[in-house]
Structure formats: structure tokens, C-alpha cells
Amino acid sequence: MTPSTSIGRLAPSPTGSLHLGNVRTFLWAWLSARAQGGRVLLRIEDLDAPRVKPGVVEKLIDDLRWLGLDWDGDPVVQSARRARYAAEFERLRPHLYPCGCSRADILAAQSAPHEGDVEIRYPGTCRDHAPDRTVAWRVRVPPGPVSFDDLLAGPRLFDVSATVGDFVVAKSPDSPAYQLAVVLDDIEQGVTEVVRGDDLLPSTSRQLLLYRLLGAAAPRFGHAPLVVGPDGKRLAKRHGEARIAELREQGAAPGRIVSALARWSGLPDLGRPAELVRHWNWATVSRERIALTPRRLAEIADDRTPR
């Protein structure tokens, strides 16, 4: 295989055990980069300090290696990069403004009620008025849609201004929000391809706006369909049987897990990521979300034969 300049990345958050959903996405990211003869980087996204659990970083690294996924170079840890974030914040500052609004303030300003996790549009309360306090920093979003061509979903278009408005990019100069942190990291690490779950499709247009403001070239984006619970919701603690740690405790072999993830992705029933590289193709990979039914779990957990 001829080496290329393609650089992909695996970017787990140490807030809990890896599960079948994020592992399938990591497998896709790894396969796409390796199929191009490119590099794979590992980044630990641990800026959400209250949710980071002790010992999880070591466990997730062990789980990835156990499954046959590797990476090039040493892992990058976001919490060790705060000085770099602060420096880059200054470059972006002309496009930002301080905001003193709480979520309750924003909800109170809405013309219609919102429930649950539905994202609400910021009405621009602090855009032209300095607040008494600074809760966060927001970017001034220009009007109009932002489009991109997703590797799996094809042409996509989101109007950031109309849907979420001026979004939060940092709590403070050295504490960027997810949207800004991943952009700064990917720019510095030279990432050319981002593969992640399709629940993050709307985030892409926001991040593309930040790439433009920073004068940097954006990577390609590919959004993998999620693996969801039988209830159709994202995998969470209530789907504990999907955790890699629990499957390992039950005696499931890594080959069984990789084979199942491959089948669910429209790939050959092979048990090692390295065996799947030559079969990877964005044009033929599955475009459907996978519901993690008891039958699908049984494909992994009930047959303990090593592969």
C-alpha cells in the first residue's frame, strides 16, 4: 500500500466505558485512514472534567488495542493543551463576544416552549450589549446556510444562524467548548479526515465556520450511522450490555465483536481490523442505523469461540 498524506483520528471521551456504538465508529475511522495508506492519531477528549472518570483513559486505550485498533505516535490529551487553546482564542477574539446568559435566560426569551434536549436558538441578547458577567464566549455567526459534502450522507446544508444562532465556543480562553476544541486540535494535528457519529452532522457546519474564521483548510467529514438501543435511543448506561468492558467480562473474544461490527457495516465477516482494510469502501458501506436487539447481542456474547 502506498503511504498517503491522509490523517484520521480516534477521539474518545473518558466519561465511561467504550460501547459497541462508538467502537463501530472508531473502526470506520481507522479503516478509512488505513485503506488510504494514511495515519491514525489518538486524542483523548477530556475537557469536560466533571464527567471524566478516574482510570477510564487507561481502560479505553486497553480496549482499543484489545480489539486490534492501533494509532501512530503518542496520544494527545486535550486537558494538557490549555495554554495552546488560550493562544488560539486570541486569534479568534475579534469574531467573539462575551455572553452572560444562562440557559434559563435563553429559554425565557423563546417565543415557543422547548422540551428535553432540543437545541434552542440563541436570540443574540448579548451580541451588541456588554453583559454584567461573562458566562461564555459566543461567535458571531453570519447569515445564510453552510454546505458540505459528507463522505457517506452526500451533500448536506445547515443554516447555523437560523437554527442555533451565535453558538458558544468557550467558557474562558483556556477552556474551549467542544466545537472549538476539536477544530483547534484537528488543525494543529493536520487531520484531513474526520469520521464520527451521524448525531454530529449538524455540528459540522458550525465547525466549518470556525475553520474559515481561523483561515484553515477543513478536513473531509464522514458521519457513521449510530448503533442505538432497542428503544432507538443513543447507547447509554441503560444499555450496559453493549459496553466492551462487560462483553470482555462475559468472555466474548475480540474477533467476535469485530466480526459483528463488520457485518453490521456491510463488510465481510472478518475478525481483525487489519483483514478488513482492503474491503473498505465508502460507496458500499451500510447507511442504516443499527438497533442493538437481543439477537444482535447474542451474535457476540453467546458464542465464546475465539476468532
C-alpha positions in Angstrom: 0.0 0.0 0.0 1.4 3.4 -1.0 1.5 5.8 2.0 -0.6 8.9 1.7 -0.9 12.3 3.4 -4.3 11.3 4.8 -4.6 11.6 8.6 -7.5 10.3 10.5 -8.2 10.2 14.2 -9.8 8.4 17.0 -11.1 10.8 19.7 -12.8 9.0 22.7 -14.0 10.9 25.7 -13.1 9.2 29.1 -16.6 9.6 30.6 -17.3 5.8 30.7 -16.6 2.5 29.1 -16.4 2.2 25.3 -19.5 0.6 23.8 -20.4 -1.1 20.6 -21.6 2.2 19.1 -18.5 4.3 19.4 -16.3 1.3 18.7 -18.0 0.8 15.3 -17.4 4.5 14.5 -13.8 4.1 15.6 -13.5 1.1 13.4 -14.8 3.1 10.4 -12.4 5.9 11.1 -9.5 3.5 11.4 -10.4 1.6 8.2 -10.9 4.7 6.1 -7.5 6.1 7.1 -5.6 2.8 6.7 -7.3 2.0 3.4 -5.8 5.2 2.0 -2.3 4.3 3.4 -2.7 7.1 5.9 -2.0 7.7 9.6 -4.3 7.4 12.6 -4.0 9.6 15.6 -5.4 9.1 19.1 -6.8 12.0 21.0 -8.3 11.9 24.5 -11.1 14.5 24.7 -11.2 15.1 28.5 -12.1 18.8 28.8 -15.5 18.0 30.4 -13.7 17.5 33.7 -16.8 16.8 35.9 -17.7 13.8 33.7 -14.2 12.3 33.4 -13.9 9.1 35.5 -10.6 8.0 37.1 -8.9 5.1 35.3 -11.1 5.3 32.2 -8.4 6.5 29.9 -6.2 3.5 30.6 -9.2 1.2 30.1 -10.3 2.6 26.8 -6.8 2.5 25.4 -6.5 -1.1 26.5 -9.9 -1.9 24.9 -8.9 -0.3 21.6 -5.7 -2.3 21.5 -7.5 -5.5 22.5 -9.9 -5.0 19.5 -7.0 -4.6 17.1 -7.1 -0.9 16.6 -3.7 0.9 16.7 -2.5 4.5 16.1 0.6 6.4 15.1 2.5 8.4 17.7 1.6 9.1 21.3 -1.9 10.0 22.4 -2.8 13.7 22.6 -4.7 14.7 25.8 -6.8 17.8 25.5 -6.5 18.9 29.1 -2.7 19.3 28.6 -3.3 21.8 25.8 -5.0 24.6 27.7 -2.1 27.1 27.0 -2.4 26.4 23.3 -6.2 26.9 23.4 -5.7 30.3 25.1 -3.2 31.4 22.4 -5.6 30.4 19.6 -8.5 32.1 21.4 -6.8 35.4 21.0 -6.6 34.9 17.2 -10.4 34.3 17.2 -11.3 37.0 19.7 -12.2 39.6 17.0 -15.1 37.4 16.0 -16.3 36.6 19.5 -18.3 38.4 22.2 -18.9 37.7 25.9 -22.3 36.4 26.9 -23.9 36.5 30.4 -27.0 34.5 29.5 -27.9 31.3 31.4 -29.9 28.5 29.8 -32.9 29.8 31.8 -32.4 33.3 30.3 -32.3 31.9 26.8 -35.4 29.7 27.3 -37.3 32.7 28.7 -36.6 34.6 25.6 -38.1 32.0 23.3 -41.4 32.5 21.6 -42.4 28.9 21.9 -41.7 26.3 24.6 -38.9 23.8 24.3 -38.6 20.4 26.0 -35.8 17.9 26.7 -32.6 18.1 24.8 -33.9 20.1 21.8 -31.3 22.7 20.9 -32.6 26.2 21.2 -31.6 29.2 19.1 -29.6 31.9 20.9 -31.6 35.2 20.4 -28.5 37.4 20.4 -29.2 39.1 23.7 -25.5 40.0 24.4 -24.4 40.4 20.8 -24.4 44.2 21.0 -24.6 44.8 24.7 -21.8 44.0 27.2 -23.1 41.7 29.9 -22.6 42.3 33.7 -20.9 38.9 33.9 -19.3 36.5 31.4 -20.7 33.0 31.4 -19.3 32.1 28.0 -17.9 33.4 24.7 -20.0 33.2 21.5 -19.0 33.5 17.9 -20.8 36.0 15.6 -22.5 33.7 13.1 -23.1 35.2 9.6 -26.5 34.7 8.0 -27.0 32.0 5.4 -26.6 28.3 5.0 -23.3 26.4 5.2 -22.9 23.3 3.0 -20.5 20.4 2.7 -20.3 17.1 1.0 -20.3 14.2 3.5 -18.4 11.0 2.6 -21.5 8.9 3.4 -24.5 11.2 3.5 -23.6 13.3 0.4 -24.4 17.0 0.1 -25.6 18.5 3.3 -26.7 22.0 4.2 -27.4 23.6 7.6 -28.3 27.2 8.3 -26.4 27.8 11.6 -27.7 31.4 12.0 -31.3 30.3 11.7 -31.1 27.1 13.8 -28.8 27.8 16.7 -27.6 31.4 16.1 -24.4 32.6 17.8 -23.1 29.4 19.4 -20.8 29.0 22.4 -17.1 28.4 21.6 -15.5 28.8 25.1 -16.2 29.2 28.8 -12.9 31.1 29.1 -9.8 31.5 26.8 -8.2 28.2 28.1 -11.4 26.3 28.3 -12.9 25.9 24.8 -16.2 24.2 24.1 -16.4 21.1 22.1 -16.9 22.9 18.8 -13.8 25.0 19.0 -11.5 22.5 20.8 -11.9 19.8 18.1 -11.3 22.4 15.3 -8.1 23.7 17.0 -6.9 20.1 17.7 -7.6 18.9 14.1 -5.8 21.9 12.6 -2.7 21.5 14.8 -2.6 17.7 14.2 -3.0 18.1 10.5 -6.2 15.9 10.5 -7.5 15.6 6.9 -10.5 13.3 7.6 -13.0 13.2 10.5 -15.2 10.2 10.9 -17.8 10.3 13.7 -21.4 9.5 14.5 -24.2 10.9 12.5 -25.7 12.7 15.5 -22.9 15.2 15.0 -23.9 16.1 11.4 -25.3 19.5 12.5 -22.1 20.3 14.2 -20.1 20.2 11.0 -21.4 23.4 9.6 -20.6 25.2 12.8 -17.1 23.9 12.7 -16.7 24.8 9.1 -17.5 28.4 10.1 -14.6 28.3 12.6 -12.2 26.9 10.1 -13.0 29.8 7.8 -12.5 32.4 10.6 -9.2 30.8 11.5 -8.1 30.7 7.9 -7.5 27.0 7.9 -8.4 24.2 5.4 -11.2 21.9 6.7 -10.9 18.1 6.7 -13.3 15.8 4.9 -16.2 14.6 7.0 -17.9 11.2 7.1 -20.7 10.5 9.6 -21.3 6.9 10.5 -24.9 5.8 11.4 -25.2 5.2 15.1 -25.7 1.9 16.8 -28.8 2.5 19.0 -30.6 0.6 21.7 -33.8 -1.4 21.0 -35.6 1.8 22.0 -34.0 3.7 19.2 -32.1 6.0 21.5 -28.3 6.5 21.7 -26.5 3.9 23.7 -26.1 4.9 27.3 -25.7 3.5 30.8 -29.1 1.8 30.5 -27.6 -0.3 27.7 -24.9 -1.7 29.9 -24.8 -5.0 27.9 -23.3 -3.0 25.0 -20.2 -2.0 26.9 -16.9 -3.5 25.8 -15.8 -4.0 29.4 -18.9 -6.1 30.1 -18.6 -8.1 27.0 -14.9 -8.8 27.9 -16.0 -9.9 31.4 -18.5 -12.3 29.8 -15.7 -13.9 27.8 -16.5 -12.6 24.3 -13.5 -12.7 22.1 -12.4 -9.5 20.3 -12.8 -11.3 16.9 -16.5 -11.9 17.7 -17.0 -8.2 18.4 -15.1 -7.0 15.3 -16.9 -9.5 13.1 -20.3 -8.4 14.3 -19.4 -4.7 13.8 -18.2 -5.6 10.3 -21.4 -7.4 9.4 -23.5 -4.6 10.7 -21.4 -2.3 8.4 -21.9 -4.3 5.2 -18.4 -5.6 5.4 -17.1 -9.2 5.2 -17.4 -11.3 8.4 -13.8 -11.0 9.4 -12.5 -10.8 12.9 -9.5 -8.5 12.7 -9.5 -4.8 11.6 -6.3 -5.4 9.5 -8.2 -8.0 7.5 -10.9 -5.6 6.7 -8.8 -2.8 5.3 -8.8 -4.0 1.6 -12.6 -4.3 1.8 -13.3 -0.7 2.9 -15.3 1.5 0.6 -17.4 4.5 1.4 -19.6 3.8 -1.6 -20.7 0.3 -0.4 -20.7 0.6 3.4 -24.0 0.4 5.2 -26.1 3.6 5.5 -28.5 2.3 8.1 -28.5 2.8 11.9 -28.2 -0.5 13.8 -30.7 -1.3 16.6 -28.9 -3.4 19.2 -31.5 -6.1 19.7 -31.0 -9.2 21.9 -30.4 -11.2 18.8 -27.6 -9.0 17.7 -26.0 -9.1 21.2 -26.3 -12.9 21.1 -24.2 -12.9 18.0 -21.3 -11.6 20.2 -22.0 -12.9 23.7 -23.4 -16.3 23.2 -20.7 -17.8 21.0 -17.4 -17.6 23.0 -15.3 -19.4 20.4 -12.2 -17.3 19.9 -11.7 -15.9 16.4 
